[in-house]
Amino acid sequence: MIKIENYFTKICQNRVSELRKQLSKKGRFKMKKLIFIFPILSGIMWGSTGIFVRGLSDLGLNNNTIISSRILLAVLILGIGILLYDKSLLKIKIKDLWMFIVGGVIGMFGMSFCYNEAISEVTLSLAAVLLSTSPAFVLVFAAVIFKEKITIKKIVCMVMALTGCIFASGVLEVGSGMKWSVYGIITGFACAIFYATYSIITKLAMEKGYDPLTITIYSLLSMLVVILPFTDWSAISSAVATAPVNVSIFMVAHSLATAILPYVFYTVSIKYIEAGKASILASGEAIAAMIFGVLFYNEIPTALSLTGLALTFAALTMLSLPEKQMSGNVNVEKVN
């Protein structure tokens, strides 16, 4: 009798184990199907930056103070969330600390600093286009470090997305009042390189088993340590004093929409898809900025900018489709 009970118990345990495996596979499959939306959402959220920067600038905050207020709130909100959700996510190995410092200081801060420098030397549209070159750097870095394949599909989508951003930015429009300088161009490209650096460092941390929330919180914290000394606290106090509730909500929304959510979404996406593909999917920032300009500032798009919107949308849609075996794919195993 005992043997029969043990037999049935073993059968039930095996069946439960099989069901768990099946549910786990289905969950991963659904995640892989939905994960392509994450980097696209990141790009859209980063594209909303101009709305918040314009509002906070009107309240008297300089660029460094706008950045530091955003990151400070992001660290506080995300830190409290992690403490409530799972404290173990805050555990890291000292030998891996360099990755979070590089991701935060060189990746996040380098990108923000260079972007702010670029927009002071070139037009906003040109700065957005220079930042949109980051997928090219990510593709090369990922091919060298992670041996990710560079396919014709990726190259075509990257070129389409970049072309769409150029069209949408207005840099080709007659009478656009294009302003540029050598320093502005250099810092614009540096911004794209730093953005690519964050993508690669994130991928490295993922391979070491770190959770996206862990990577994001420590990268933000590293950036905060660097930017905090340059914060104008009196300007923040004055801005909040004008309308305590409204300004506070606006600053929290700024932190959520341009720091916490986009970085978490982007970092999570790199866990499931290639870094090069994620960077291309997130490259619609200039397009999102154009749409927000229409919605909030009545900036009427031209035929060329609408063409750019269609091109970028087509590129992101094509890249989101399942990979197919095509004879035309070019696989780059090593880049010397």
VOROLO-47866 format. One record per residue (C-alpha): x negated, y negated, z; residue in one letter. Coordinates in pm, 1 decimal. Example, Ala and Ser with C-alpha at 12.3 -4.5 7.8 and 13.67 -1.06 7.14 Angstrom:
2
<site X="-1230.0" Y="450.0" Z="780.0" resn="A"/>
<site X="-1367.0" Y="106.0" Z="714.0" resn="S"/>
***
This chain:
336
<site X="0.0" Y="0.0" Z="0.0" resn="M"/>
<site X="-283.0" Y="-237.4" Z="93.8" resn="I"/>
<site X="-460.9" Y="-155.3" Z="-231.7" resn="K"/>
<site X="-145.4" Y="-239.3" Z="-431.0" resn="I"/>
<site X="-108.6" Y="-573.7" Z="-246.7" resn="E"/>
<site X="-474.9" Y="-656.0" Z="-309.7" resn="N"/>
<site X="-428.9" Y="-565.4" Z="-675.6" resn="Y"/>
<site X="-131.7" Y="-798.6" Z="-721.4" resn="F"/>
<site X="-305.8" Y="-1073.3" Z="-519.8" resn="T"/>
<site X="-605.3" Y="-1051.1" Z="-751.7" resn="K"/>
<site X="-379.3" Y="-1066.2" Z="-1058.8" resn="I"/>
<site X="-204.6" Y="-1379.0" Z="-921.5" resn="C"/>
<site X="-536.7" Y="-1547.2" Z="-842.4" resn="Q"/>
<site X="-667.5" Y="-1477.3" Z="-1191.7" resn="N"/>
<site X="-345.7" Y="-1609.3" Z="-1345.1" resn="R"/>
<site X="-361.5" Y="-1929.1" Z="-1140.1" resn="V"/>
<site X="-725.9" Y="-1973.1" Z="-1240.0" resn="S"/>
<site X="-637.4" Y="-1932.1" Z="-1607.5" resn="E"/>
<site X="-351.5" Y="-2184.0" Z="-1578.9" resn="L"/>
<site X="-583.5" Y="-2437.1" Z="-1415.9" resn="R"/>
<site X="-835.0" Y="-2396.1" Z="-1697.4" resn="K"/>
<site X="-561.7" Y="-2440.4" Z="-1958.2" resn="Q"/>
<site X="-426.1" Y="-2751.9" Z="-1785.2" resn="L"/>
<site X="-778.8" Y="-2890.5" Z="-1755.4" resn="S"/>
<site X="-839.7" Y="-2833.6" Z="-2128.2" resn="K"/>
<site X="-507.6" Y="-2996.6" Z="-2216.5" resn="K"/>
<site X="-592.5" Y="-3291.8" Z="-1991.5" resn="G"/>
<site X="-931.7" Y="-3338.5" Z="-2158.0" resn="R"/>
<site X="-772.0" Y="-3307.2" Z="-2501.0" resn="F"/>
<site X="-513.7" Y="-3574.8" Z="-2420.3" resn="K"/>
<site X="-786.4" Y="-3799.0" Z="-2275.3" resn="M"/>
<site X="-995.3" Y="-3763.0" Z="-2591.1" resn="K"/>
<site X="-692.3" Y="-3856.6" Z="-2800.6" resn="K"/>
<site X="-618.5" Y="-4166.4" Z="-2591.9" resn="L"/>
<site X="-976.8" Y="-4269.4" Z="-2511.8" resn="I"/>
<site X="-1019.7" Y="-4461.5" Z="-2839.5" resn="F"/>
<site X="-780.9" Y="-4727.1" Z="-2708.4" resn="I"/>
<site X="-1012.0" Y="-4806.1" Z="-2414.0" resn="F"/>
<site X="-1295.2" Y="-4984.6" Z="-2600.5" resn="P"/>
<site X="-1037.8" Y="-5162.8" Z="-2818.4" resn="I"/>
<site X="-868.8" Y="-5292.9" Z="-2502.0" resn="L"/>
<site X="-1210.1" Y="-5401.9" Z="-2373.7" resn="S"/>
<site X="-1268.1" Y="-5604.4" Z="-2688.6" resn="G"/>
<site X="-925.6" Y="-5765.7" Z="-2661.0" resn="I"/>
<site X="-984.8" Y="-5858.1" Z="-2296.7" resn="M"/>
<site X="-1330.4" Y="-6001.3" Z="-2365.3" resn="W"/>
<site X="-1166.8" Y="-6199.3" Z="-2644.9" resn="G"/>
<site X="-949.7" Y="-6373.0" Z="-2384.6" resn="S"/>
<site X="-1257.8" Y="-6524.0" Z="-2216.8" resn="T"/>
<site X="-1214.3" Y="-6855.1" Z="-2397.8" resn="G"/>
<site X="-874.4" Y="-6912.0" Z="-2236.3" resn="I"/>
<site X="-1018.6" Y="-6888.3" Z="-1885.8" resn="F"/>
<site X="-1343.2" Y="-7071.3" Z="-1963.5" resn="V"/>
<site X="-1153.0" Y="-7367.2" Z="-2110.9" resn="R"/>
<site X="-921.6" Y="-7381.8" Z="-1811.4" resn="G"/>
<site X="-1198.1" Y="-7360.0" Z="-1551.2" resn="L"/>
<site X="-1418.4" Y="-7605.4" Z="-1743.0" resn="S"/>
<site X="-1133.8" Y="-7856.5" Z="-1732.5" resn="D"/>
<site X="-1135.2" Y="-7813.4" Z="-1353.8" resn="L"/>
<site X="-1502.6" Y="-7917.2" Z="-1339.8" resn="G"/>
<site X="-1683.1" Y="-7581.3" Z="-1319.8" resn="L"/>
<site X="-2007.2" Y="-7539.3" Z="-1514.7" resn="N"/>
<site X="-2099.1" Y="-7220.9" Z="-1703.4" resn="N"/>
<site X="-2304.9" Y="-7062.2" Z="-1424.0" resn="N"/>
<site X="-2032.5" Y="-7129.1" Z="-1166.8" resn="T"/>
<site X="-1764.4" Y="-6984.8" Z="-1394.6" resn="I"/>
<site X="-1971.4" Y="-6666.6" Z="-1438.5" resn="I"/>
<site X="-2056.9" Y="-6630.3" Z="-1069.4" resn="S"/>
<site X="-1696.7" Y="-6688.2" Z="-952.6" resn="S"/>
<site X="-1578.5" Y="-6422.1" Z="-1196.8" resn="R"/>
<site X="-1842.0" Y="-6168.2" Z="-1086.9" resn="I"/>
<site X="-1803.3" Y="-6241.5" Z="-713.9" resn="L"/>
<site X="-1429.9" Y="-6173.9" Z="-727.9" resn="L"/>
<site X="-1491.9" Y="-5866.8" Z="-945.4" resn="A"/>
<site X="-1734.8" Y="-5717.7" Z="-689.8" resn="V"/>
<site X="-1493.9" Y="-5788.4" Z="-400.6" resn="L"/>
<site X="-1184.2" Y="-5649.4" Z="-576.0" resn="I"/>
<site X="-1357.2" Y="-5344.9" Z="-723.4" resn="L"/>
<site X="-1551.2" Y="-5278.4" Z="-401.9" resn="G"/>
<site X="-1233.9" Y="-5278.6" Z="-189.8" resn="I"/>
<site X="-1061.4" Y="-5058.1" Z="-446.8" resn="G"/>
<site X="-1342.9" Y="-4802.5" Z="-437.9" resn="I"/>
<site X="-1346.9" Y="-4800.0" Z="-56.2" resn="L"/>
<site X="-976.2" Y="-4723.2" Z="-52.5" resn="L"/>
<site X="-995.0" Y="-4472.7" Z="-339.2" resn="Y"/>
<site X="-1315.6" Y="-4275.3" Z="-276.8" resn="D"/>
<site X="-1609.1" Y="-4400.8" Z="-66.8" resn="K"/>
<site X="-1836.1" Y="-4131.3" Z="-207.6" resn="S"/>
<site X="-1846.3" Y="-4324.1" Z="-537.7" resn="L"/>
<site X="-2074.4" Y="-4576.7" Z="-367.3" resn="L"/>
<site X="-2345.0" Y="-4314.7" Z="-312.6" resn="K"/>
<site X="-2641.3" Y="-4339.6" Z="-549.1" resn="I"/>
<site X="-2998.5" Y="-4211.5" Z="-552.9" resn="K"/>
<site X="-3271.2" Y="-4470.1" Z="-490.9" resn="I"/>
<site X="-3468.1" Y="-4338.2" Z="-789.9" resn="K"/>
<site X="-3170.9" Y="-4423.0" Z="-1014.1" resn="D"/>
<site X="-3135.6" Y="-4779.0" Z="-883.7" resn="L"/>
<site X="-3331.3" Y="-4915.4" Z="-1180.5" resn="W"/>
<site X="-3049.6" Y="-4819.9" Z="-1418.6" resn="M"/>
<site X="-2794.3" Y="-5033.2" Z="-1235.9" resn="F"/>
<site X="-3038.5" Y="-5324.5" Z="-1209.3" resn="I"/>
<site X="-3116.8" Y="-5307.4" Z="-1581.3" resn="V"/>
<site X="-2746.6" Y="-5268.9" Z="-1665.8" resn="G"/>
<site X="-2646.3" Y="-5563.0" Z="-1446.4" resn="G"/>
<site X="-2937.3" Y="-5805.6" Z="-1482.8" resn="V"/>
<site X="-3054.3" Y="-5740.8" Z="-1838.0" resn="I"/>
<site X="-2728.3" Y="-5606.2" Z="-1981.8" resn="G"/>
<site X="-2446.5" Y="-5804.6" Z="-1818.7" resn="M"/>
<site X="-2630.9" Y="-6119.3" Z="-1705.4" resn="F"/>
<site X="-2854.1" Y="-6131.7" Z="-2013.5" resn="G"/>
<site X="-2550.7" Y="-6113.6" Z="-2239.4" resn="M"/>
<site X="-2355.4" Y="-6379.9" Z="-2046.3" resn="S"/>
<site X="-2653.4" Y="-6617.2" Z="-2017.1" resn="F"/>
<site X="-2754.2" Y="-6588.3" Z="-2382.7" resn="C"/>
<site X="-2393.5" Y="-6626.9" Z="-2498.4" resn="Y"/>
<site X="-2357.2" Y="-6946.6" Z="-2296.8" resn="N"/>
<site X="-2686.5" Y="-7074.1" Z="-2439.1" resn="E"/>
<site X="-2578.2" Y="-6982.9" Z="-2792.0" resn="A"/>
<site X="-2244.2" Y="-7164.3" Z="-2774.7" resn="I"/>
<site X="-2427.0" Y="-7481.3" Z="-2666.5" resn="S"/>
<site X="-2638.8" Y="-7466.7" Z="-2984.1" resn="E"/>
<site X="-2403.1" Y="-7316.2" Z="-3244.5" resn="V"/>
<site X="-2028.5" Y="-7316.0" Z="-3302.4" resn="T"/>
<site X="-1808.8" Y="-7076.1" Z="-3104.7" resn="L"/>
<site X="-1721.1" Y="-6890.4" Z="-3423.9" resn="S"/>
<site X="-2085.0" Y="-6834.6" Z="-3520.1" resn="L"/>
<site X="-2168.3" Y="-6720.3" Z="-3165.7" resn="A"/>
<site X="-1885.3" Y="-6464.7" Z="-3187.5" resn="A"/>
<site X="-2020.0" Y="-6336.2" Z="-3519.6" resn="V"/>
<site X="-2374.4" Y="-6301.8" Z="-3379.8" resn="L"/>
<site X="-2235.9" Y="-6105.8" Z="-3084.2" resn="L"/>
<site X="-2045.2" Y="-5884.8" Z="-3329.5" resn="S"/>
<site X="-2378.8" Y="-5751.8" Z="-3462.4" resn="T"/>
<site X="-2425.5" Y="-5552.9" Z="-3139.0" resn="S"/>
<site X="-2285.6" Y="-5223.7" Z="-3283.9" resn="P"/>
<site X="-2579.1" Y="-5213.7" Z="-3527.1" resn="A"/>
<site X="-2824.7" Y="-5221.2" Z="-3236.0" resn="F"/>
<site X="-2621.7" Y="-4964.3" Z="-3041.8" resn="V"/>
<site X="-2617.1" Y="-4725.1" Z="-3338.1" resn="L"/>
<site X="-2996.5" Y="-4745.3" Z="-3370.8" resn="V"/>
<site X="-3067.0" Y="-4719.9" Z="-2996.7" resn="F"/>
<site X="-2822.6" Y="-4429.1" Z="-2956.8" resn="A"/>
<site X="-2976.2" Y="-4245.4" Z="-3254.4" resn="A"/>
<site X="-3326.5" Y="-4278.6" Z="-3105.5" resn="V"/>
<site X="-3242.5" Y="-4204.5" Z="-2740.6" resn="I"/>
<site X="-2940.3" Y="-3972.4" Z="-2755.4" resn="F"/>
<site X="-2985.4" Y="-3834.3" Z="-3108.6" resn="K"/>
<site X="-2633.8" Y="-3949.5" Z="-3198.3" resn="E"/>
<site X="-2553.3" Y="-3896.6" Z="-3565.2" resn="K"/>
<site X="-2533.9" Y="-4198.8" Z="-3791.1" resn="I"/>
<site X="-2265.9" Y="-4115.0" Z="-4046.0" resn="T"/>
<site X="-2142.6" Y="-4298.8" Z="-4352.3" resn="I"/>
<site X="-1809.5" Y="-4339.1" Z="-4172.4" resn="K"/>
<site X="-1974.6" Y="-4525.8" Z="-3883.4" resn="K"/>
<site X="-2176.6" Y="-4748.2" Z="-4115.6" resn="I"/>
<site X="-1875.2" Y="-4834.9" Z="-4331.3" resn="V"/>
<site X="-1659.8" Y="-4910.9" Z="-4025.3" resn="C"/>
<site X="-1935.3" Y="-5123.8" Z="-3871.3" resn="M"/>
<site X="-1977.8" Y="-5326.9" Z="-4193.3" resn="V"/>
<site X="-1600.1" Y="-5366.4" Z="-4228.1" resn="M"/>
<site X="-1562.7" Y="-5481.3" Z="-3866.1" resn="A"/>
<site X="-1853.0" Y="-5728.1" Z="-3893.8" resn="L"/>
<site X="-1720.3" Y="-5864.3" Z="-4223.8" resn="T"/>
<site X="-1376.3" Y="-5902.5" Z="-4068.8" resn="G"/>
<site X="-1524.7" Y="-6094.3" Z="-3774.5" resn="C"/>
<site X="-1713.2" Y="-6325.3" Z="-4014.6" resn="I"/>
<site X="-1394.7" Y="-6395.3" Z="-4211.8" resn="F"/>
<site X="-1190.0" Y="-6453.0" Z="-3895.8" resn="A"/>
<site X="-1451.3" Y="-6677.4" Z="-3732.4" resn="S"/>
<site X="-1415.8" Y="-6951.6" Z="-3993.6" resn="G"/>
<site X="-1788.9" Y="-6979.2" Z="-4064.4" resn="V"/>
<site X="-1718.1" Y="-6940.8" Z="-4438.1" resn="L"/>
<site X="-1443.0" Y="-7202.5" Z="-4443.6" resn="E"/>
<site X="-1510.2" Y="-7526.4" Z="-4629.6" resn="V"/>
<site X="-1537.6" Y="-7817.4" Z="-4388.7" resn="G"/>
<site X="-1569.4" Y="-7590.8" Z="-4086.4" resn="S"/>
<site X="-1834.2" Y="-7825.2" Z="-3940.6" resn="G"/>
<site X="-2087.2" Y="-7546.0" Z="-3893.2" resn="M"/>
<site X="-2347.6" Y="-7630.5" Z="-3630.8" resn="K"/>
<site X="-2654.2" Y="-7416.5" Z="-3577.9" resn="W"/>
<site X="-3015.4" Y="-7415.0" Z="-3459.9" resn="S"/>
<site X="-3299.6" Y="-7162.2" Z="-3457.2" resn="V"/>
<site X="-3273.9" Y="-7134.7" Z="-3077.0" resn="Y"/>
<site X="-2899.0" Y="-7078.5" Z="-3103.8" resn="G"/>
<site X="-2941.5" Y="-6801.6" Z="-3360.6" resn="I"/>
<site X="-3211.0" Y="-6631.6" Z="-3151.1" resn="I"/>
<site X="-3005.2" Y="-6640.9" Z="-2830.2" resn="T"/>
<site X="-2699.9" Y="-6519.0" Z="-3022.9" resn="G"/>
<site X="-2886.4" Y="-6212.8" Z="-3147.4" resn="F"/>
<site X="-3039.4" Y="-6165.1" Z="-2800.2" resn="A"/>
<site X="-2685.1" Y="-6158.0" Z="-2661.8" resn="C"/>
<site X="-2599.8" Y="-5872.6" Z="-2901.0" resn="A"/>
<site X="-2916.0" Y="-5682.0" Z="-2800.3" resn="I"/>
<site X="-2840.6" Y="-5719.8" Z="-2428.2" resn="F"/>
<site X="-2485.1" Y="-5598.7" Z="-2490.0" resn="Y"/>
<site X="-2629.0" Y="-5295.1" Z="-2667.9" resn="A"/>
<site X="-2867.2" Y="-5239.9" Z="-2375.4" resn="T"/>
<site X="-2574.1" Y="-5218.9" Z="-2134.8" resn="Y"/>
<site X="-2410.4" Y="-4955.8" Z="-2358.5" resn="S"/>
<site X="-2723.9" Y="-4741.4" Z="-2359.5" resn="I"/>
<site X="-2791.8" Y="-4775.3" Z="-1986.2" resn="I"/>
<site X="-2430.0" Y="-4682.0" Z="-1915.8" resn="T"/>
<site X="-2466.6" Y="-4369.3" Z="-2126.6" resn="K"/>
<site X="-2786.3" Y="-4274.6" Z="-1938.8" resn="L"/>
<site X="-2611.8" Y="-4316.2" Z="-1602.6" resn="A"/>
<site X="-2320.5" Y="-4104.3" Z="-1727.9" resn="M"/>
<site X="-2557.9" Y="-3823.9" Z="-1820.2" resn="E"/>
<site X="-2691.6" Y="-3831.3" Z="-1464.0" resn="K"/>
<site X="-2339.8" Y="-3766.5" Z="-1336.3" resn="G"/>
<site X="-2240.7" Y="-4113.2" Z="-1214.0" resn="Y"/>
<site X="-1875.7" Y="-4218.6" Z="-1224.2" resn="D"/>
<site X="-1775.3" Y="-4519.7" Z="-1441.0" resn="P"/>
<site X="-1663.1" Y="-4706.1" Z="-1127.2" resn="L"/>
<site X="-2002.0" Y="-4648.6" Z="-963.6" resn="T"/>
<site X="-2186.0" Y="-4778.8" Z="-1269.1" resn="I"/>
<site X="-1962.0" Y="-5083.8" Z="-1298.0" resn="T"/>
<site X="-1972.6" Y="-5189.2" Z="-930.6" resn="I"/>
<site X="-2351.3" Y="-5164.3" Z="-897.4" resn="Y"/>
<site X="-2416.0" Y="-5333.9" Z="-1231.6" resn="S"/>
<site X="-2184.9" Y="-5620.0" Z="-1131.3" resn="L"/>
<site X="-2352.0" Y="-5639.6" Z="-789.2" resn="L"/>
<site X="-2698.7" Y="-5662.9" Z="-949.5" resn="S"/>
<site X="-2575.8" Y="-5942.1" Z="-1175.8" resn="M"/>
<site X="-2419.4" Y="-6123.7" Z="-878.9" resn="L"/>
<site X="-2749.2" Y="-6127.6" Z="-687.0" resn="V"/>
<site X="-2915.2" Y="-6307.5" Z="-978.8" resn="V"/>
<site X="-2640.0" Y="-6560.8" Z="-1056.4" resn="I"/>
<site X="-2523.3" Y="-6644.1" Z="-700.7" resn="L"/>
<site X="-2802.5" Y="-6897.8" Z="-620.1" resn="P"/>
<site X="-2693.6" Y="-7110.3" Z="-919.4" resn="F"/>
<site X="-2331.2" Y="-7138.8" Z="-804.2" resn="T"/>
<site X="-2182.2" Y="-7482.6" Z="-741.1" resn="D"/>
<site X="-1963.8" Y="-7406.5" Z="-438.9" resn="W"/>
<site X="-1842.5" Y="-7764.2" Z="-406.3" resn="S"/>
<site X="-1699.7" Y="-7750.0" Z="-760.1" resn="A"/>
<site X="-1512.2" Y="-7428.5" Z="-675.1" resn="I"/>
<site X="-1372.0" Y="-7584.2" Z="-355.9" resn="S"/>
<site X="-1258.7" Y="-7894.5" Z="-544.3" resn="S"/>
<site X="-1096.3" Y="-7687.0" Z="-817.8" resn="A"/>
<site X="-905.5" Y="-7466.8" Z="-571.8" resn="V"/>
<site X="-797.6" Y="-7771.7" Z="-370.1" resn="A"/>
<site X="-612.3" Y="-7916.7" Z="-671.1" resn="T"/>
<site X="-361.5" Y="-7628.8" Z="-671.2" resn="A"/>
<site X="-464.4" Y="-7354.8" Z="-423.7" resn="P"/>
<site X="-218.8" Y="-7083.5" Z="-530.4" resn="V"/>
<site X="-223.7" Y="-7140.0" Z="-907.0" resn="N"/>
<site X="-601.1" Y="-7181.8" Z="-935.0" resn="V"/>
<site X="-667.5" Y="-6880.2" Z="-712.2" resn="S"/>
<site X="-437.2" Y="-6662.0" Z="-923.6" resn="I"/>
<site X="-600.4" Y="-6794.9" Z="-1239.8" resn="F"/>
<site X="-950.1" Y="-6710.2" Z="-1110.8" resn="M"/>
<site X="-844.7" Y="-6361.5" Z="-1001.9" resn="V"/>
<site X="-684.5" Y="-6302.9" Z="-1344.0" resn="A"/>
<site X="-1008.9" Y="-6424.7" Z="-1504.8" resn="H"/>
<site X="-1206.5" Y="-6168.1" Z="-1305.4" resn="S"/>
<site X="-965.1" Y="-5883.7" Z="-1379.9" resn="L"/>
<site X="-926.3" Y="-5957.9" Z="-1751.9" resn="A"/>
<site X="-1288.9" Y="-6035.2" Z="-1843.5" resn="T"/>
<site X="-1496.3" Y="-5836.7" Z="-1591.8" resn="A"/>
<site X="-1332.1" Y="-5551.2" Z="-1400.3" resn="I"/>
<site X="-1093.2" Y="-5395.6" Z="-1652.5" resn="L"/>
<site X="-1296.1" Y="-5435.9" Z="-1974.3" resn="P"/>
<site X="-1618.8" Y="-5307.2" Z="-1819.3" resn="Y"/>
<site X="-1441.4" Y="-5012.0" Z="-1655.9" resn="V"/>
<site X="-1253.4" Y="-4926.5" Z="-1977.6" resn="F"/>
<site X="-1569.2" Y="-4954.5" Z="-2187.8" resn="Y"/>
<site X="-1776.5" Y="-4749.1" Z="-1942.6" resn="T"/>
<site X="-1509.8" Y="-4476.6" Z="-1924.2" resn="V"/>
<site X="-1491.9" Y="-4458.5" Z="-2304.1" resn="S"/>
<site X="-1866.3" Y="-4393.8" Z="-2331.7" resn="I"/>
<site X="-1813.9" Y="-4084.8" Z="-2115.5" resn="K"/>
<site X="-1599.1" Y="-3925.1" Z="-2386.5" resn="Y"/>
<site X="-1712.4" Y="-4077.0" Z="-2717.1" resn="I"/>
<site X="-2046.1" Y="-4177.7" Z="-2866.1" resn="E"/>
<site X="-2195.7" Y="-4511.6" Z="-2760.8" resn="A"/>
<site X="-2223.2" Y="-4628.1" Z="-3122.2" resn="G"/>
<site X="-1858.6" Y="-4553.1" Z="-3194.4" resn="K"/>
<site X="-1743.3" Y="-4721.6" Z="-2870.7" resn="A"/>
<site X="-1936.4" Y="-5039.8" Z="-2953.2" resn="S"/>
<site X="-1774.9" Y="-5062.6" Z="-3298.0" resn="I"/>
<site X="-1428.0" Y="-5010.0" Z="-3149.8" resn="L"/>
<site X="-1494.7" Y="-5292.1" Z="-2902.0" resn="A"/>
<site X="-1617.0" Y="-5530.4" Z="-3173.5" resn="S"/>
<site X="-1275.1" Y="-5687.5" Z="-3230.4" resn="G"/>
<site X="-1346.3" Y="-5957.3" Z="-2971.9" resn="E"/>
<site X="-1361.3" Y="-6235.5" Z="-3234.7" resn="A"/>
<site X="-1030.2" Y="-6118.4" Z="-3379.6" resn="I"/>
<site X="-869.5" Y="-6117.0" Z="-3034.0" resn="A"/>
<site X="-1004.9" Y="-6467.5" Z="-2972.8" resn="A"/>
<site X="-842.0" Y="-6584.7" Z="-3297.5" resn="M"/>
<site X="-505.4" Y="-6434.4" Z="-3196.5" resn="I"/>
<site X="-524.1" Y="-6592.5" Z="-2849.2" resn="F"/>
<site X="-604.6" Y="-6924.2" Z="-3016.8" resn="G"/>
<site X="-282.7" Y="-6895.9" Z="-3217.1" resn="V"/>
<site X="-74.6" Y="-6799.2" Z="-2913.8" resn="L"/>
<site X="-212.3" Y="-7048.1" Z="-2660.3" resn="F"/>
<site X="-361.5" Y="-7337.6" Z="-2858.5" resn="Y"/>
<site X="-157.2" Y="-7342.5" Z="-3181.5" resn="N"/>
<site X="-470.3" Y="-7278.0" Z="-3387.4" resn="E"/>
<site X="-323.0" Y="-7186.2" Z="-3726.0" resn="I"/>
<site X="-515.8" Y="-6903.1" Z="-3899.1" resn="P"/>
<site X="-617.5" Y="-6935.9" Z="-4262.7" resn="T"/>
<site X="-576.4" Y="-6677.7" Z="-4537.8" resn="A"/>
<site X="-943.3" Y="-6582.0" Z="-4497.6" resn="L"/>
<site X="-909.2" Y="-6529.5" Z="-4122.1" resn="S"/>
<site X="-600.2" Y="-6313.2" Z="-4174.8" resn="L"/>
<site X="-799.2" Y="-6109.1" Z="-4427.1" resn="T"/>
<site X="-1064.5" Y="-6066.0" Z="-4159.2" resn="G"/>
<site X="-800.1" Y="-5952.2" Z="-3913.9" resn="L"/>
<site X="-676.6" Y="-5688.9" Z="-4161.0" resn="A"/>
<site X="-1032.2" Y="-5569.6" Z="-4235.3" resn="L"/>
<site X="-1123.6" Y="-5528.7" Z="-3869.8" resn="T"/>
<site X="-794.1" Y="-5356.4" Z="-3788.5" resn="F"/>
<site X="-851.9" Y="-5113.5" Z="-4077.8" resn="A"/>
<site X="-1206.2" Y="-5040.8" Z="-3955.9" resn="A"/>
<site X="-1094.9" Y="-4970.1" Z="-3598.4" resn="L"/>
<site X="-806.0" Y="-4753.5" Z="-3720.8" resn="T"/>
<site X="-1031.3" Y="-4552.2" Z="-3951.7" resn="M"/>
<site X="-1290.8" Y="-4500.8" Z="-3678.7" resn="L"/>
<site X="-1022.9" Y="-4384.6" Z="-3433.8" resn="S"/>
<site X="-909.5" Y="-4105.4" Z="-3666.1" resn="L"/>
<site X="-1043.7" Y="-3753.8" Z="-3593.9" resn="P"/>
<site X="-1380.1" Y="-3673.5" Z="-3747.4" resn="E"/>
<site X="-1367.7" Y="-3462.0" Z="-4060.4" resn="K"/>
<site X="-1644.0" Y="-3265.9" Z="-4221.5" resn="Q"/>
<site X="-1742.2" Y="-3470.1" Z="-4523.0" resn="M"/>
<site X="-2018.4" Y="-3387.7" Z="-4759.2" resn="S"/>
<site X="-2110.1" Y="-3753.8" Z="-4773.3" resn="G"/>
<site X="-2205.5" Y="-3777.5" Z="-4405.4" resn="N"/>
<site X="-2563.1" Y="-3869.9" Z="-4338.4" resn="V"/>
<site X="-2688.7" Y="-3713.8" Z="-4016.4" resn="N"/>
<site X="-2983.8" Y="-3889.7" Z="-3859.3" resn="V"/>
<site X="-3139.9" Y="-3655.9" Z="-3609.0" resn="E"/>
<site X="-3449.0" Y="-3865.8" Z="-3547.3" resn="K"/>
<site X="-3538.1" Y="-4223.8" Z="-3616.5" resn="V"/>
<site X="-3906.7" Y="-4295.3" Z="-3611.4" resn="N"/>
***
